Amino acid sequence: MKYLWRAKKYILSAIISVLFFGLSVGVNAAAPATVDLPNPLGTTDIFVIVGDRVVKPVLGIIGSIALIMFVYGGFLWLTSGGSPDKIKKGRDVFMWSGIGIIVILTSYILLKFVFDALAGKL
C-alpha cells in the first residue's frame, strides 16, 4: 500500500510538470517576435556617458569643495588679527585652493580634449 501511494505521488508530479511545461510553451509561442525596450541612458555613446554623466558632476563637486576652501582661506587671513601664524595658515589655504582650482580646470580641459579626439570630433 505504501508503494502505491509513492507511485501516485510520482505520477501526479509528472502530470503537473507536463501541464506546466505545456502551458509555458503555449505562452512563449504567443509572445511577439521582437521586444522594443527603451534605452534608460538615452544614448549608447560611451564618451557622452562617461564625459557628461560622470566626469562633469565629479569635477563640479571637487570644484565646489575647492571654492569653499578658497573662501575659508580668505576668511582665515581676514580674521587673523595680525598674528603671523594665522596669516601664514590663511595664505597657505588660499594658495593651495587656488592651485586646486587651476588643476581642476586644467583636468577638465584635458579630458574634454581627449574625449573629443577619441570620438573623432577634432
C-alpha positions in Angstrom: 0.0 0.0 0.0 2.9 2.3 0.8 4.5 1.8 -2.6 1.2 2.5 -4.4 1.0 5.9 -2.6 4.5 6.8 -3.7 3.7 5.8 -7.3 0.6 8.0 -7.2 2.8 10.9 -6.0 5.3 10.4 -8.8 2.5 10.1 -11.4 0.8 13.2 -10.1 4.0 15.3 -10.1 4.8 14.1 -13.6 1.3 15.2 -14.8 1.7 18.6 -13.1 5.1 19.0 -14.7 3.8 18.2 -18.2 0.9 20.5 -17.8 3.1 23.3 -16.6 5.6 22.8 -19.4 2.9 22.7 -21.9 1.3 25.9 -20.6 4.7 27.7 -20.6 5.4 26.6 -24.2 2.0 27.9 -25.2 2.6 31.2 -23.6 6.0 31.6 -25.2 4.6 30.7 -28.6 2.1 33.6 -28.4 4.8 36.2 -27.5 5.8 38.8 -30.0 8.9 38.1 -32.1 10.7 41.3 -31.1 10.6 43.4 -28.0 11.3 47.1 -28.0 12.9 48.3 -24.8 13.8 52.0 -24.3 17.4 52.9 -23.5 17.4 54.3 -20.0 20.7 56.1 -20.6 19.3 57.9 -23.7 22.5 57.2 -25.7 25.0 54.4 -26.4 27.9 56.7 -26.9 30.5 55.9 -24.2 32.1 59.3 -24.4 28.8 61.1 -23.7 28.0 58.7 -20.8 31.5 59.0 -19.2 32.1 62.6 -20.0 28.7 64.2 -19.4 27.3 61.9 -16.7 30.4 61.0 -14.7 33.3 63.4 -15.2 31.4 66.7 -15.2 29.5 66.1 -11.9 32.6 64.8 -10.2 34.6 67.8 -11.3 31.8 70.1 -10.3 31.7 68.6 -6.8 35.5 68.9 -6.5 35.4 72.4 -7.8 32.8 73.4 -5.2 35.0 72.0 -2.4 38.0 73.9 -3.7 35.9 77.1 -3.9 34.7 76.6 -0.3 38.4 76.1 0.8 39.3 79.3 -1.2 36.7 81.2 0.8 37.8 79.6 4.1 41.5 80.6 3.4 40.4 84.2 2.8 38.3 84.2 5.9 41.3 82.9 8.0 43.5 85.6 6.5 41.0 88.4 7.1 40.3 87.3 10.7 43.9 86.7 11.7 44.1 89.9 13.7 47.7 90.4 12.7 49.0 87.1 14.0 51.8 85.9 11.6 50.9 82.2 12.2 47.2 82.7 11.3 48.2 84.9 8.3 50.5 82.2 7.1 47.9 79.5 7.6 45.2 81.5 5.7 47.7 82.4 2.9 48.6 78.7 2.6 45.0 77.5 2.4 44.3 80.4 -0.1 47.3 79.4 -2.2 46.6 75.7 -2.3 42.9 76.2 -3.0 43.9 78.4 -6.0 46.3 75.8 -7.2 43.5 73.2 -6.8 41.1 75.2 -8.9 43.7 75.6 -11.6 44.4 71.8 -11.6 40.6 71.1 -11.8 40.1 73.4 -14.7 43.2 72.0 -16.5 42.0 68.4 -15.9 38.6 69.3 -17.4 40.2 70.9 -20.5 42.5 67.9 -20.9 39.6 65.3 -20.5 37.5 67.2 -23.0 40.3 67.3 -25.5 41.0 63.5 -25.1 37.3 62.6 -25.4 36.9 64.8 -28.4 40.0 63.3 -30.0 38.8 59.7 -29.3 35.3 60.4 -30.6 36.7 61.9 -33.8 35.2 65.4 -33.2 38.5 67.2 -33.7 
